Amino acid sequence: MAALDGAVEQAYRDAGLNFRPRFYPYFRLLMARGSASVGECVAALGFTQPAATQTLQMMVRQGLIEPVPGRDRRERRFALTIAARAMIPDLEAAWAATAGAARALDAALPQSLGATVDAALEQLERESFGDLIKKERAR
């Protein structure tokens, strides 16, 4: 997966976009909702709270999102900045190219990449990768 992320990140750079693959799900969520709290990102995207907080802070530092008022003073919400919203057409073009490349890769494989990933995730639900590592260390 690192090879795929690296290629996608390079494609963003080639397009002149200061964007990382890990930002994609958060960016799309904020495009759809307007704003979201860390907890809402965790619930909607399935990442851990520390991972979500780290990614959102990276996005703040890069000027992609900004804190916005919540329903009360305790709630921290985030929304896309004006600069980030201006990037949407270029990002959508990059996402379309990435989706096309994924379809081309999928067509070139003997078995669908999506099916392979789905099967791997199902197996990992039955037995975690950490457990597999422990078994291998015990051998």
C-alpha positions in Angstrom: 0.0 0.0 0.0 2.9 2.3 0.6 3.7 2.1 -3.2 0.2 3.2 -4.0 0.1 6.1 -1.4 3.5 7.3 -2.6 2.4 7.3 -6.2 -0.8 9.2 -5.3 1.1 11.7 -3.2 3.5 12.3 -6.1 0.5 12.8 -8.4 -0.8 15.5 -6.0 2.7 17.2 -6.1 2.8 16.9 -9.9 -0.5 18.7 -10.0 0.8 21.5 -7.7 -1.4 20.4 -4.8 -0.2 20.4 -1.2 -2.3 17.4 -0.3 -1.6 14.0 1.2 -3.6 10.7 0.6 -4.3 10.5 4.3 -6.3 13.8 4.1 -8.7 12.4 1.5 -11.4 10.8 3.8 -11.4 13.8 6.1 -11.6 16.3 3.3 -14.4 14.4 1.6 -16.3 14.2 4.9 -15.9 18.0 5.5 -17.0 18.6 1.9 -20.2 16.7 2.5 -21.0 17.9 6.0 -19.6 21.4 6.1 -18.0 20.9 9.5 -17.3 18.0 11.8 -15.8 17.3 15.3 -13.0 14.9 15.9 -15.5 12.5 17.4 -17.7 12.7 14.3 -14.6 12.0 12.1 -13.8 9.0 14.2 -17.3 7.6 14.0 -17.8 8.3 10.3 -14.3 7.2 9.1 -13.4 4.4 11.6 -10.0 5.8 12.6 -8.8 6.1 16.2 -9.2 9.3 18.1 -5.4 9.9 18.2 -5.0 9.2 14.5 -7.9 11.6 13.6 -6.6 14.3 15.9 -3.1 14.0 14.4 -4.4 14.1 10.8 -6.7 17.1 11.5 -3.9 19.0 13.1 -1.7 18.3 10.1 -4.5 19.7 7.9 -4.8 22.8 10.1 -1.0 23.4 9.8 -1.3 23.1 6.0 -4.1 25.6 5.8 -6.7 23.1 4.6 -9.0 23.2 7.5 -9.7 25.6 10.4 -11.5 25.4 13.8 -15.0 26.7 13.7 -17.5 27.3 16.6 -19.4 24.3 17.8 -22.7 24.0 19.6 -20.9 24.9 22.9 -17.4 26.0 23.9 -16.2 22.5 24.6 -16.9 21.2 21.1 -14.0 21.6 18.6 -15.2 21.5 15.0 -13.3 21.8 11.8 -14.3 23.1 8.4 -12.5 23.6 5.1 -10.7 26.9 4.6 -11.4 29.2 1.7 -8.1 28.1 0.1 -9.1 24.4 0.5 -12.5 25.0 -1.1 -10.7 26.7 -4.0 -8.6 23.5 -4.5 -11.7 21.2 -4.9 -11.8 21.3 -8.8 -8.1 20.4 -9.0 -8.5 17.7 -6.3 -11.6 16.2 -8.0 -9.5 16.0 -11.3 -6.7 14.2 -9.3 -9.2 11.9 -7.7 -10.8 11.0 -11.1 -7.3 10.2 -12.5 -6.5 8.1 -9.4 -9.8 6.2 -9.8 -9.1 5.6 -13.5 -5.6 4.3 -12.6 -7.1 2.0 -10.0 -9.6 0.6 -12.6 -6.7 0.1 -15.0 -4.7 -1.7 -12.3 -7.7 -3.8 -11.4 -8.3 -4.8 -15.0 -4.6 -5.9 -15.3 -4.7 -8.2 -12.3 -5.8 -11.9 -12.4 -8.2 -11.2 -9.5 -9.9 -7.9 -8.6 -7.8 -5.8 -6.2 -11.0 -4.8 -4.4 -12.0 -8.4 -3.9 -8.5 -9.2 -2.6 -8.5 -6.3 -0.2 -12.0 -7.2 1.0 -11.0 -10.9 1.6 -7.9 -9.7 3.5 -9.9 -7.4 5.7 -12.4 -10.2 6.4 -9.6 -12.5 7.4 -8.1 -9.8 9.6 -11.4 -9.4 11.4 -11.2 -13.1 12.3 -7.5 -12.9 13.3 -5.7 -9.7 13.7 -2.4 -9.0 12.0 -0.9 -8.5 15.5 -2.0 -12.0 16.4 -0.4 -13.4 13.2 2.8 -11.6 14.1 2.8 -13.1 17.6 2.3 -16.6 16.1 5.2 -16.1 13.7 7.5 -14.9 16.6 6.5 -18.0 18.6 7.7 -20.3 15.8 
